[in-house]
């Protein structure tokens, strides 16, 4: 068995570029985990309390509908990414789709997962300008700076 690669995945084109990079740059004997950190929206979507801000209550259904669509997009994207890796010669049995509810924060959850026996992390780089990235940060930058003893590749 080859080494284990974690690919941070969301519904973005950047995530698919990261998958393309893995397909072209890693040998097919690698184990690949497509990893998504999901927001815990179940708690919000199931809230029914009169104390909630009326504006939130007014838009709760739309918010939850959007979150459901996002989950569907992530799921479809992960299946498409898995197919791309299989087409590149990776074995289906060595490609895993893992969705985890956010615990500490997206970047910190990716780093925590990466430190549980992975050899490399591959992430798509967010499309921020240099100044925006410096001020706001991004998940990819946070992972890059927080990861210890593991290779991190950012794909533009």
C-alpha positions as CSV (number, residue, x, y, z in Angstrom):
1,X,0.0,0.0,0.0
2,X,1.2,3.5,-0.8
3,X,0.9,6.5,1.5
4,X,-2.2,8.2,2.7
5,X,-3.3,11.6,1.3
6,X,-6.0,13.9,2.8
7,X,-7.8,16.1,0.3
8,X,-9.7,19.0,1.9
9,X,-13.0,19.1,0.0
10,X,-15.9,21.4,-0.4
11,X,-18.2,22.2,-3.3
12,X,-15.7,24.6,-4.9
13,X,-13.7,24.5,-8.1
14,X,-10.6,24.9,-6.0
15,X,-11.4,21.5,-4.3
16,X,-11.7,19.9,-7.7
17,X,-8.4,21.4,-8.8
18,X,-6.8,19.8,-5.7
19,X,-8.3,16.4,-6.8
20,X,-6.9,16.9,-10.3
21,X,-3.5,17.6,-8.8
22,X,-3.7,14.4,-6.8
23,X,-4.8,12.4,-9.9
24,X,-1.8,13.7,-11.9
25,X,0.9,14.0,-9.2
26,X,0.4,11.0,-6.9
27,X,0.8,7.3,-7.8
28,X,-2.4,5.2,-7.9
29,X,-1.1,3.1,-4.9
30,X,-1.9,6.0,-2.6
31,X,-4.9,5.9,-0.3
32,X,-6.9,9.1,-0.8
33,X,-9.5,10.5,1.7
34,X,-11.7,13.3,0.4
35,X,-12.5,15.1,3.7
36,X,-15.3,17.7,4.2
37,X,-16.0,19.6,7.4
38,X,-19.7,20.4,7.5
39,X,-21.4,23.0,9.6
40,X,-23.7,21.7,12.4
41,X,-26.9,23.1,10.9
42,X,-29.2,20.5,12.3
43,X,-29.2,22.3,15.6
44,X,-30.1,25.6,13.9
45,X,-32.7,24.1,11.5
46,X,-34.5,22.3,14.3
47,X,-34.7,25.3,16.7
48,X,-38.3,26.4,17.3
49,X,-38.1,28.9,20.1
50,X,-40.1,32.2,20.5
51,X,-36.9,33.8,22.0
52,X,-35.2,33.6,18.6
53,X,-34.8,36.9,16.8
54,X,-37.8,37.3,14.6
55,X,-35.6,38.1,11.6
56,X,-33.9,34.7,11.9
57,X,-37.2,32.9,12.3
58,X,-38.4,34.6,9.1
59,X,-35.4,33.3,7.2
60,X,-34.7,30.0,8.9
61,X,-36.4,27.9,6.2
62,X,-34.4,29.6,3.4
63,X,-31.2,29.1,5.4
64,X,-31.8,25.5,6.0
65,X,-32.9,24.9,2.4
66,X,-29.6,26.5,1.2
67,X,-27.6,24.3,3.6
68,X,-29.4,21.2,2.3
69,X,-28.5,22.2,-1.3
70,X,-24.9,22.7,-0.2
71,X,-24.8,19.2,1.3
72,X,-26.1,17.8,-2.0
73,X,-23.5,19.7,-3.9
74,X,-20.7,18.4,-1.7
75,X,-22.0,14.9,-2.0
76,X,-22.2,15.1,-5.8
77,X,-18.8,16.8,-5.9
78,X,-17.2,14.0,-3.8
79,X,-18.7,11.3,-6.1
80,X,-17.4,13.2,-9.2
81,X,-13.9,13.5,-7.5
82,X,-13.9,9.8,-6.7
83,X,-14.7,9.0,-10.3
84,X,-11.9,11.2,-11.5
85,X,-9.4,9.4,-9.2
86,X,-10.7,6.0,-10.3
87,X,-10.3,7.1,-14.0
88,X,-6.7,8.1,-13.2
89,X,-6.0,4.6,-12.0
90,X,-6.6,4.8,-8.2
91,X,-8.4,1.8,-6.8
92,X,-12.0,2.4,-5.7
93,X,-11.3,0.6,-2.4
94,X,-8.5,3.1,-1.6
95,X,-10.7,6.2,-2.0
96,X,-12.7,7.3,1.0
97,X,-15.3,10.0,1.4
98,X,-15.4,11.4,4.9
99,X,-17.8,14.1,6.1
100,X,-17.4,15.3,9.7
101,X,-19.4,17.9,11.5
102,X,-17.4,20.9,12.5
103,X,-15.9,20.6,16.0
104,X,-13.3,23.4,16.5
105,X,-13.3,25.1,13.1
106,X,-12.8,24.0,9.5
107,X,-9.0,24.5,9.4
108,X,-8.4,23.1,12.9
109,X,-10.6,20.1,12.1
110,X,-8.6,19.4,8.9
111,X,-5.3,19.7,10.8
112,X,-6.6,17.3,13.5
113,X,-7.7,14.8,10.9
114,X,-4.3,15.2,9.0
115,X,-2.4,14.4,12.2
116,X,-4.2,11.0,12.5
117,X,-1.8,9.1,10.2
118,X,-1.7,11.0,6.9
119,X,1.4,11.6,4.9
120,X,0.2,14.7,3.0
121,X,-2.6,17.2,2.8
122,X,-3.7,18.7,-0.5
123,X,-6.0,21.7,-0.5
124,X,-7.4,24.1,-3.2
125,X,-6.3,27.6,-2.5
126,X,-9.1,30.1,-2.0
127,X,-9.3,32.9,-4.5
128,X,-8.5,35.9,-2.3
129,X,-6.2,38.7,-3.2
130,X,-3.0,39.0,-1.1
131,X,-4.4,41.7,1.1
132,X,-7.7,40.0,1.6
133,X,-5.9,36.8,2.5
134,X,-3.6,38.6,4.9
135,X,-6.5,40.4,6.7
136,X,-9.2,37.6,6.6
137,X,-7.1,34.5,6.4
138,X,-8.3,31.4,4.6
139,X,-8.8,27.8,5.5
140,X,-5.8,26.8,3.3
141,X,-3.5,29.4,4.9
142,X,-4.6,28.4,8.4
143,X,-4.0,24.7,7.6
144,X,-0.6,25.5,6.1
145,X,0.5,27.4,9.2
146,X,-1.0,25.0,11.8
147,X,0.0,21.7,10.3
148,X,3.1,20.2,12.0
149,X,5.2,17.3,10.7
150,X,3.1,16.8,7.5
151,X,3.4,18.1,4.0
152,X,0.8,20.5,2.8
153,X,0.2,21.3,-0.8
154,X,-1.9,24.3,-1.9
155,X,-3.2,24.1,-5.4
156,X,-4.0,27.3,-7.2
